[in-house]
Amino acid sequence: MSSDRKQRTADLLTICNKAGRTVKGFDSVCAAVTEGRAFCVLTAADASEKTVKEAAFICRKYGVKLLMTELTKDDTARLCGKATAVIAVCDEGFAGGFERIVSS
């Protein structure tokens, strides 16, 4: 992922978080996915293999896209106020934006 793509992801995450459309932390993200509130789940670049595997399982089960980002847990702490390896995006428009950035 390019540094431009990382910056665009960070910028969109900041806006999404300020809009109150993120859920942070593994258990809260899983709840958002199972309740049908999450449109995608972002993972940090330094998320553990176990965390990514478990997030992928729950996302696959409920048909939610899992997007790997280049943001680290430190980046999420700076951007969202909480260091976390997974973030649920609970807005379809924002989710589409993240998907376009990550897949570009």
C-alpha positions in Angstrom: 0.0 0.0 0.0 1.4 3.4 -0.9 1.9 6.1 1.6 -0.8 8.1 -0.4 -3.2 5.3 0.1 -2.4 5.0 3.8 -3.0 8.8 4.1 -6.3 8.6 2.3 -7.3 5.7 4.6 -6.3 7.7 7.6 -8.2 10.8 6.4 -11.4 8.9 5.7 -11.1 7.1 9.1 -10.9 10.4 10.9 -14.0 11.7 9.2 -15.9 8.4 9.7 -14.9 8.3 13.4 -16.0 12.0 13.9 -19.3 11.1 12.3 -19.8 8.4 14.9 -19.8 5.6 12.3 -17.0 3.4 13.7 -17.0 0.6 16.3 -13.6 -0.1 17.8 -12.3 -3.2 19.6 -12.6 -6.9 18.7 -15.6 -7.8 20.8 -17.6 -4.6 19.9 -16.7 -5.2 16.2 -18.0 -8.8 16.3 -21.2 -7.5 17.9 -21.6 -4.9 15.2 -21.1 -7.6 12.5 -23.5 -10.1 14.0 -26.1 -7.4 14.6 -25.9 -6.3 10.9 -24.6 -2.8 11.7 -21.2 -3.2 10.1 -20.7 -2.7 6.3 -17.0 -3.5 6.5 -14.2 -4.3 9.0 -10.8 -2.7 8.8 -7.7 -4.4 10.2 -4.5 -2.8 11.3 -1.3 -3.8 9.5 0.2 -5.0 12.8 -2.9 -7.0 13.9 -2.0 -10.5 15.1 -2.5 -13.4 12.8 -5.1 -14.8 15.3 -7.1 -11.6 15.3 -7.2 -11.4 11.5 -8.2 -15.0 11.2 -11.0 -14.6 13.8 -12.2 -11.4 12.2 -12.1 -13.0 8.7 -14.2 -15.9 10.0 -16.9 -13.7 11.5 -17.0 -11.4 8.5 -17.2 -14.4 6.1 -20.0 -15.9 8.2 -22.1 -12.7 8.0 -21.1 -11.5 4.5 -19.1 -8.4 5.6 -16.0 -7.3 3.7 -12.7 -7.5 5.6 -10.3 -4.9 4.4 -6.6 -5.0 5.3 -5.1 -1.5 5.8 -1.6 -0.2 6.3 -2.6 1.6 9.4 -1.0 0.4 12.6 -2.6 0.1 16.0 -0.7 3.3 16.9 -2.2 5.0 13.9 -5.7 4.0 15.0 -5.0 5.3 18.5 -3.9 8.7 17.1 -6.9 8.8 14.7 -9.7 7.3 16.9 -8.5 7.7 20.4 -8.2 3.9 20.9 -5.4 1.6 19.8 -7.2 -1.3 18.1 -6.5 -3.9 15.5 -10.0 -4.0 14.1 -12.6 -1.3 13.4 -16.1 -1.8 12.1 -17.5 0.8 9.7 -21.2 1.2 10.2 -22.0 3.3 7.2 -22.4 2.0 3.7 -21.0 5.1 2.0 -17.9 5.2 4.2 -17.4 1.4 3.7 -17.5 2.0 -0.1 -14.9 4.7 0.3 -12.6 2.4 2.2 -13.1 -0.4 -0.3 -12.2 2.0 -3.2 -9.0 3.2 -1.4 -7.8 -0.2 -0.3 -8.4 -1.8 -3.7 -6.9 1.0 -5.8 
